[in-house]
Amino acid sequence: MNAITHSQVQDLVTHLPSKKLPIAYQLLADLHSGDCNSRREDFMLLPLEERRKIMAEQASQMMKHYERKDSERSTWQSGEFLEYSTE
């Protein structure tokens, strides 16, 4: 990765839409304070294609998870509806 200057970062920030400023600020504040998760930093330093591959694998795993849970949910949701009187 090429060296990035403060002016390049500042230029990017000045061109962000206002609604994205809180996200950019939080990320920069986390990086400055050292609170940023090193796994997140490591992930962001991976090449774009590698990040896309990892995210696609995670999405596939979550789809399988929610499909499995859907059948369980159908079982417990398929009972009779009871109405309770408030009187």
C-alpha positions in Angstrom: 0.0 0.0 0.0 1.3 3.5 -0.9 2.0 6.0 1.8 -1.0 8.1 2.5 -0.6 11.7 3.7 -2.8 13.6 6.2 -3.8 16.0 3.4 -5.2 13.0 1.3 -7.3 11.9 4.3 -8.5 15.4 5.0 -9.4 15.8 1.3 -11.5 12.6 1.4 -13.2 13.7 4.6 -14.1 17.2 3.2 -15.9 15.5 0.3 -17.9 13.0 2.4 -21.7 13.6 2.5 -22.7 15.0 5.9 -24.7 11.8 6.9 -21.4 9.8 6.6 -19.4 12.1 8.8 -20.3 10.3 12.1 -19.1 7.0 10.7 -15.8 8.5 9.5 -15.3 10.4 12.8 -15.9 7.2 14.9 -13.5 5.2 12.9 -10.8 7.9 13.1 -11.4 8.3 16.9 -11.1 4.6 17.4 -7.9 4.4 15.4 -6.5 7.4 17.4 -7.4 6.0 20.8 -6.2 2.5 20.0 -9.6 1.0 20.7 -10.0 -0.3 17.2 -10.1 -4.1 17.0 -6.9 -5.3 15.5 -8.9 -8.1 13.6 -10.9 -5.3 12.0 -7.8 -3.5 11.0 -6.2 -6.7 9.7 -9.3 -7.3 7.6 -9.3 -3.9 6.1 -5.7 -4.3 5.1 -6.5 -7.4 3.0 -6.9 -7.0 -0.7 -10.5 -6.1 -1.8 -11.0 -9.5 -3.5 -10.0 -11.4 -0.4 -12.4 -9.3 1.8 -15.2 -10.0 -0.7 -14.4 -13.7 -0.6 -14.5 -13.8 3.2 -17.7 -11.8 3.3 -19.4 -14.1 0.7 -18.4 -17.1 2.8 -19.9 -15.5 6.0 -23.1 -14.6 4.1 -23.5 -18.2 2.9 -23.0 -19.4 6.5 -25.6 -17.0 7.8 -28.1 -18.0 5.1 -27.7 -21.6 6.2 -28.1 -20.7 9.8 -31.3 -18.7 9.2 -32.8 -21.3 6.9 -32.2 -23.9 9.6 -33.8 -21.7 12.3 -36.7 -21.0 10.0 -37.9 -24.6 10.2 -37.6 -24.5 14.0 -39.5 -21.3 14.2 -42.3 -22.7 12.0 -42.7 -25.6 14.5 -43.2 -23.4 17.5 -45.3 -20.8 15.7 -47.7 -23.2 14.2 -50.0 -23.7 17.2 -53.4 -22.4 18.0 -53.9 -18.7 18.7 -55.3 -17.9 22.1 -57.1 -14.7 22.9 -56.9 -13.4 26.5 -59.6 -11.2 27.9 -58.4 -8.1 29.7 -61.7 -8.0 31.7 
